[in-house]
Amino acid sequence: MKKNYPKQMCLILVCLVVFIAIEIPTGFFKAKFSLMFSPDDSVIVSYRMFPEQFKTFCADGVSSMLLNISLYDSQNTPVSYSLIKIETNNFSAEIKPRYPITDKNGRAVIRLSPKPPQIDIFDETNPKDISVSITITAKKSVPAVWNGYLSIPPVLLIHGFQDTSESFVPMKNYLENKGARVFLMDYEASGDFETMANILEHTLNTVKSELKQKGVLANKTNIVAHSLGGLIARYYTCRRSYIKKQDVNKMIFINVPHHGTPWAEAGAELLDSPFLKELYPTSALYTSVFPDSINMGLNHTIQVANIALDNDEVVPLPSSSLDLWGINTKTYHIGEDPLDIRSLAKEPFSGETRHRQILFFIPVFEEVWRYLVNDLPYPSKK
């Protein structure tokens, strides 16, 4: 049998060339052999969490935390090309890369996007922050553990026309007792929507800054808005400048005139408030501003829920609908027949009007809490 030595030699030569081509620039095989013969627990895991100044992360499913990991052996030599295992404890997260490996300098950068923590809506003792940890291990290493906290995003409550944040105090107390971080916003309804949206932008920046000082990272905020407050939230999140901000996670609307209110024109005269004409269905807000904005005035990148009364004396049920974007409306019924516009003019925002009473209705508090701790639908694209 004729031996084929030249082919065997060529194969060996090719393998040798490949080995040299890989080994010289990377040291891959040396690292693997060195680790193979190292004793157990000889690899040291060092890490830094970014952003460094935070121990509490508000999980919105998008915001990320970065782990900068380094592996060393007992001689302080970097451990190259070693697979790292990341284990999340008491929470779940999207991890990228899924199978992280150290580079030739023994380093790896891993991005974790925590998913919102699981919260029992019926638990009366929910903590504001949930204790979590991340365990980092590699072959022949001692585990390293990061300890911190997860929380739902902060909540901003925005009142309606000619009202104040005091109307939201009962809901604020309820949500805080459940474990939420709650903030209030006040504004004058005498300005235009651009001015009121700027106030909202400033308030969101303030919320983020105040939490940062307390070691809490909150990149996004959940908004709960009543009546005119909901239109301000829509206007803010649909103007072009919002593309850079992206700082709203959810919008929960309560009795919002998404399509205007037929009482607006008469109300403007009875209440001596020209601004109310902006809420008439044929005003520029509804005929040109929203239609020309992002997704026709309801940002499709923000989770949305909608609550309304079927006998609201200010905003008729069809006016509060978000069916155009595929968002269902949770409806409630308070009291008997609606009041007329003249009775509203006498005490337009007393506790007697159902348009405002809904802010003191416990079932609505419970529904809002469910919306805050569960995933909501996104508006359909237009």
C-alpha positions, -999 to 999 in steps of 0.1 A, spaced: 0 0 0 14 33 -11 19 58 18 7 93 12 33 112 33 33 145 14 -5 149 21 0 142 58 28 166 60 8 193 43 -21 187 68 3 190 97 19 221 82 -15 237 78 -25 229 114 8 244 126 3 276 106 -33 279 120 -20 273 155 7 300 151 -17 324 135 -41 321 165 -16 318 193 9 346 186 -16 375 186 -40 361 212 -23 336 234 -55 315 233 -41 280 237 -16 291 264 -45 306 284 -65 275 280 -37 251 291 -28 274 320 -63 274 333 -66 237 328 -38 230 353 -47 257 377 -60 247 411 -97 252 420 -107 286 434 -75 301 420 -92 326 397 -103 359 412 -133 378 399 -131 416 401 -160 437 389 -174 473 388 -210 482 384 -219 512 362 -234 537 369 -213 533 401 -231 557 424 -264 538 424 -275 509 446 -312 510 435 -323 506 399 -358 514 387 -365 486 363 -385 496 332 -373 467 310 -352 490 289 -327 508 312 -294 490 316 -267 483 342 -232 475 331 -208 450 347 -171 456 339 -155 422 349 -119 412 351 -104 378 359 -70 372 375 -51 342 387 -32 339 419 -2 355 402 -23 385 392 -21 374 356 -52 381 335 -73 350 327 -81 352 290 -109 336 270 -128 323 300 -166 319 299 -184 339 326 -216 329 342 -241 355 353 -269 345 377 -296 369 388 -312 363 421 -347 375 429 -352 392 395 -349 385 358 -330 404 332 -320 404 296 -282 397 295 -260 407 266 -238 390 254 -257 359 264 -224 339 268 -198 364 278 -161 355 274 -131 375 286 -108 390 260 -70 385 259 -67 410 288 -91 390 310 -119 416 307 -155 414 297 -183 440 297 -218 427 303 -251 446 299 -281 437 320 -316 451 314 -336 443 345 -372 434 340 -398 449 364 -399 430 397 -428 407 403 -451 423 429 -482 409 445 -508 435 441 -527 422 471 -497 423 495 -502 452 519 -465 450 530 -448 455 496 -413 471 502 -404 502 482 -372 484 471 -368 447 465 -334 432 475 -316 415 446 -282 402 438 -260 392 409 -236 362 412 -206 362 389 -186 330 384 -160 316 360 -142 283 357 -121 277 389 -132 310 404 -146 320 438 -180 336 431 -183 373 433 -217 388 444 -232 423 437 -260 433 461 -285 460 454 -322 468 450 -348 469 423 -379 491 422 -407 501 398 -401 534 381 -413 565 400 -448 578 395 -457 614 386 -493 625 392 -506 654 369 -539 671 379 -565 685 355 -578 719 345 -580 746 372 -572 720 398 -541 714 420 -520 685 430 -540 683 462 -567 664 443 -542 635 439 -531 633 476 -554 603 484 -541 584 454 -505 594 463 -509 581 498 -524 548 485 -496 542 460 -469 551 486 -484 526 510 -480 500 482 -443 508 478 -442 533 450 -422 565 448 -447 592 440 -443 628 429 -468 656 422 -468 683 395 -486 717 396 -491 740 367 -512 770 356 -537 761 329 -537 796 315 -506 790 293 -503 772 260 -495 735 256 -459 741 248 -454 760 281 -472 733 301 -452 706 283 -420 724 293 -432 724 329 -436 686 326 -402 682 311 -387 702 340 -406 681 366 -394 649 351 -358 661 352 -363 671 389 -377 637 397 -346 620 382 -323 644 399 -338 640 434 -337 602 431 -301 603 419 -291 622 451 -306 593 470 -287 566 450 -317 556 429 -313 554 391 -346 562 374 -342 568 336 -380 567 330 -411 577 349 -447 564 350 -473 592 345 -508 591 359 -527 620 345 -563 634 350 -582 653 324 -561 682 309 -530 666 325 -533 637 301 -533 660 271 -502 677 285 -485 643 288 -495 634 252 -483 667 239 -449 663 257 -443 627 246 -453 634 209 -433 666 202 -400 661 183 -378 670 212 -390 639 231 -371 617 207 -339 626 227 -355 624 261 -374 591 261 -380 595 298 -416 582 301 -423 545 307 -461 544 311 -490 568 307 -522 561 326 -550 584 316 -581 592 338 -611 610 323 -590 626 296 -607 644 266 -586 627 240 -610 639 213 -620 671 230 -652 679 249 -684 696 235 -687 715 268 -654 734 262 -668 764 242 -697 770 266 -675 764 296 -650 790 283 -677 817 286 -693 805 318 -660 800 336 -643 830 319 -615 809 307 -605 813 270 -581 784 273 -610 760 275 -617 767 238 -584 747 231 -603 716 243 -632 719 217 -631 690 193 -625 713 163 -596 732 179 -561 732 164 -550 707 190 -572 680 176 -573 690 139 -536 697 133 -513 695 163 -519 659 174 -525 646 138 -491 661 128 -473 648 158 -456 614 165 -481 586 159 -509 611 156 -505 623 191 -501 590 211 -465 578 213 -462 542 203 -431 536 224 -449 542 257 -472 517 274 -507 531 278 -538 525 300 -571 544 298 -597 550 325 -630 568 321 -665 573 336 -695 564 315 -714 592 331 -687 619 332 -704 654 331 -673 670 315 -658 644 292 -683 622 274 -672 586 271 -667 587 233 -644 617 238 -621 597 262 -617 567 238 -583 555 226 -598 529 202 -580 546 173 -548 532 187 -562 499 199 -562 508 236 -591 495 256 -608 518 282 -617 507 317 -650 523 325 -666 532 359 -699 546 369 -703 570 398 -737 584 410 -767 590 389 -774 612 358 -747 637 348 -749 673 360 -755 700 334 -730 727 324 -746 755 345 -744 735 377 -707 728 369 -701 765 365 -712 772 401 -687 748 416 -668 734 387 -642 714 406 -658 706 439 -659 671 451 -695 669 439 -685 666 402 -680 630 391 -653 642 367 -632 649 398 -647 624 422 -630 596 403 -597 607 419 -611 597 453 -625 564 441 -607 534 457 -614 510 428 -596 534 406 -566 535 430 -565 497 428 -567 497 390 -539 522 387 -517 501 410 -524 470 388 -514 491 357 -482 502 374 -469 467 383 -480 449 351 -471 452 315 -494 474 294 -502 475 257 -484 499 233 -505 521 210 -507 508 175 -486 526 149 -503 552 127 
